Amino acid sequence: MGDVACIIRVMPESPDIDLEALKAALKETVPEIHEIQEQPIAFGLKALMVVAVVGDQGGQTDQLETKLSSVPGVERAEIVEVTLT
């Protein structure tokens, strides 16, 4: 079996949230995270674009999305792209 790289858009609950603290919480919850970049959305709100590598077995990407959505301060997490590594 191989691995896949996932790009996930994580939307914070509000524009006032401490993004550095949220990034730390995401990395603590999901050790597979390789990179997190901020992406401006509108009116001061920024999304976090998370890159993580997981196994290509069934359900791994869904579990990753669920873990990220469960972090306090996250409104939602959605997979934007999945590619083979």
C-alpha positions in Angstrom: 0.0 0.0 0.0 1.1 3.6 -0.6 0.5 7.0 0.9 -1.6 10.0 -0.2 -1.1 13.6 0.4 -4.3 15.5 1.4 -4.9 19.2 1.3 -7.6 20.2 3.8 -9.2 23.6 4.3 -9.8 24.2 8.0 -12.1 27.1 8.7 -11.8 28.7 12.2 -14.9 29.6 14.2 -14.2 33.3 14.0 -11.8 35.9 12.6 -10.7 36.7 16.2 -9.3 33.3 16.9 -5.6 32.9 17.7 -4.3 31.1 14.5 -1.0 30.2 16.0 -2.7 28.4 18.9 -5.0 26.7 16.5 -2.1 25.6 14.3 -0.4 24.1 17.4 -3.6 22.3 18.4 -4.0 20.9 14.9 -0.5 19.6 14.9 -0.9 18.0 18.3 -4.1 16.3 17.3 -2.9 15.1 13.9 0.9 14.3 13.9 0.7 13.5 10.1 0.5 17.2 9.3 3.5 18.4 7.3 2.6 22.0 6.6 0.0 24.6 7.5 -0.5 27.8 5.5 -2.9 30.7 6.0 -5.2 31.6 3.2 -7.2 34.9 3.4 -10.9 34.5 2.8 -12.8 37.8 3.5 -13.3 40.4 6.2 -10.2 39.3 8.2 -11.1 35.6 8.2 -8.3 33.3 7.2 -8.6 29.6 6.4 -5.8 27.2 7.3 -4.6 25.0 4.4 -3.3 21.8 6.0 -1.1 19.3 4.2 -1.0 15.8 5.7 0.2 12.4 4.4 -1.8 9.4 5.3 -2.1 5.8 4.1 -4.2 5.1 1.1 -6.3 2.4 2.9 -10.0 3.1 2.9 -11.3 5.6 5.4 -8.0 7.3 6.2 -8.9 10.6 4.7 -12.3 10.6 6.3 -10.7 9.9 9.7 -8.3 12.8 9.1 -11.1 15.2 8.3 -13.0 14.1 11.4 -10.0 14.6 13.7 -9.4 18.1 12.3 -13.1 19.0 12.7 -13.0 17.9 16.3 -10.3 20.4 17.4 -11.7 23.3 19.5 -11.9 26.5 17.5 -12.5 24.7 14.2 -15.8 25.4 12.5 -15.3 22.8 9.8 -12.6 20.9 7.8 -13.0 19.8 4.3 -10.7 17.9 1.9 -9.8 20.0 -1.1 -7.4 17.7 -2.9 -6.0 14.2 -2.6 -3.0 13.0 -4.6 -0.6 10.1 -4.5 2.8 10.7 -3.0 
